[in-house]
């Protein structure tokens, strides 16, 4: 029995739409009869595709272990008998045309104090989204959205409509060919968008980008280098409402709809966010990101990076003192490499295991995927593999593999 934490985030296609779901969410969606697919490794040449989920098995509370990568610190919480490709030898054949897959149970993994001597896990370098490429316009609209996620807030309407104001609004609704209630929903309960920006945002051209498609007020200076911008533009408000949820830095995050538009739109979202909350370290060729304890947004950044083929590394959080009120707050941090700095081939990379730790009992599930190959086919071992938890590959097998599929002792 392979068991995975119900909190495990997975990229999935549900009823033809891409998104990120916790494993327990997929369990509930499957019970509702929804059509679910997940990205899987199809053969030894590294080809990936979307494979149908036939069932989602529930195991109740199970004792789980956390397996963590040494460089990226990406992790999965799984039971001891989960099967993964794990080895200390070469990942690829000499001509890099095939993957040298060897399988182990988690309880067989070699873990020492020196990660370079440990077994390795296999990570996907990119999630295979079948999306249009998009264009510069899509990138710029995505940039404005990502910049809002980093630097923006909403101001909500404070006053209720009176009979007189409703009469005026009914007139505006008629001009647009809408019923009054339809027009009120169109207007939304949001009055305006606020962006908190600095002088460097003007100098780097970020404000020119966000103002290209959306109307903003004249910048208002609030400190030596600080400004605020306001927008009453309904097209911007509707864009934000369509693709984001939450109101503050602690709960603001992206909706799954962002993964169903275009690759340029996704690229723009990440670039816009990094323009606001990222810091580029030229000597290391990476973007350093620090955010408050908002794990949904944290996952958004990781999964968008995976969708675009970037290398995301997690870091230990830390307590920092606020410059505004001297209170301490906890910061989540990660690094995003747009250019890979690791040996990779066939869209996969090897990652040494840093540690395997007990995490106690947690609600556990697993997916059962539709078999693609007959049992006697040389590719039959790929009937039981899929990408999990930011790209870590594990088995979907409810029953453990037979010995011929495991490495010889």
Secondary structure, DSSP 8 states (H G I E B T S, - for coil): ---EETT-EEEEEETTEEEEEEHHHHHHHHHTT--EEEEEE-STT--EEEEEEEEEEEEEEEEEEEEEETTT--EEEE-TT-EEE--SS-SB-TTSSSB---EEEGGG----SSGGGS-EEEEES----------HHHHHHHHHHHHHHHHEEEEE--S---HHHHHHHHHHHHHTT--HHHHHHHH-SEEEEEEEEEHHHHHTTHHHHHHHHS-----EE-SSSEEEEEE--HHHHHHHHHHEE-SSTTT-EE-GGGGGS-HHHHHHHHHHHHHHHEEEETTTTEEEEEEES-HHHHHHHHHHHHHHT-EEEEEEEEEEE-TTT--EEEEEEEEEESS--S--BTTEEEEEEEEEEEEEEEEEEEEEE---S-TTSTTGGGGGEEEETTTEEEE--SS---GGGS---
